[in-house]
Amino acid sequence: MNPWLTALPVYNEAQYVDEVLENVLQHAHQILVVDDGSTDGTPERLDAWAKRRPKSVAVVHHPQNRGYGAALQTVFAHTIQQGYEGVVTLDCDGQHQPCRIPEFIEAGQTADIVSGSRYLKVFEGDDAPPQERMFINRRITADINRRLGFSLTDAFCGFKAYRTEGLRSLKITDDGYAMPLQLWVEAAAAGLQVTELPVPLIYLDLERSFGGSLDHAETRLNYYNQVLDDAIDLACREGRFQPSPGKQEQANSPCGDKSKRAAS
């Protein structure tokens, strides 16, 4: 089996990609970059990296922008097909510190999914998160914990490690920014072991767009809730949540949760 892969989903990151890849190469030997239809010169920069460092950097181009979830689906498929032990994912916008990649790999030896958390610990120099993003994150994270039985503090951090054995059991189909919600439902349905690692709060681009109407906070929150509902409903219909026969266990299972988005 190949060692761990490090992967970066990228869309229009020409201003960051060179510095980020230079830093990632100091802490990872095998890197996959999935360019999700960038139009700002990012593809050319990535191809230059692959040409200079062909043994370390591989690039996959999506001809058109398909979404964050679609880029990670490509990452997961590559990880499985190439026989890697696991994959560490991080963003290419400078908000994740490549020096922490070894910590994620180490934690991935005993957990199926290692998820970065920007709210698990306060680091010196932490940026203040945009209020609406933090509000949505907290609401959705609390709902995920209540409905799926996790104890997460940050449902949306893109800095993660996945063991390939666990990836094989995930059915990820959401192409957009809401993919992490489907991920948590799939992880719960498969009974995967999840742990969090603290990472600093770094925001370099407070104006980053989620795309169209999703830039409106209430619309985005409603969309996330719908994706979570749909993912749970699908897993329940397919019989992939297996509650114990006891009344209490049935009441606490996602398939028995009739209240769904109770106030939190």
Secondary structure, DSSP 4 states (H G I P E B T S, - for coil): -B--EEEEEESS-TTTHHHHHHHHTTT-S-EEEEEES--SSHHHHHHHHHHH-TTTEEEEEESS---HHHHHHHHHHHHHHTTBSEEEE--SSS-S-GGGHHHHHHHTTT-SEEEEESSSSPPTTPPPPPHHHHHHHHHHHHHHHHHH----S-S----EEEEHHHHTT------STTHHHHHHHHHHHHT--EEEEE-----S-TT----GGGGSHHHHHHHHHHHHHHHHHHHHHTT-----SSHHHHHHSGGG-SS-S---
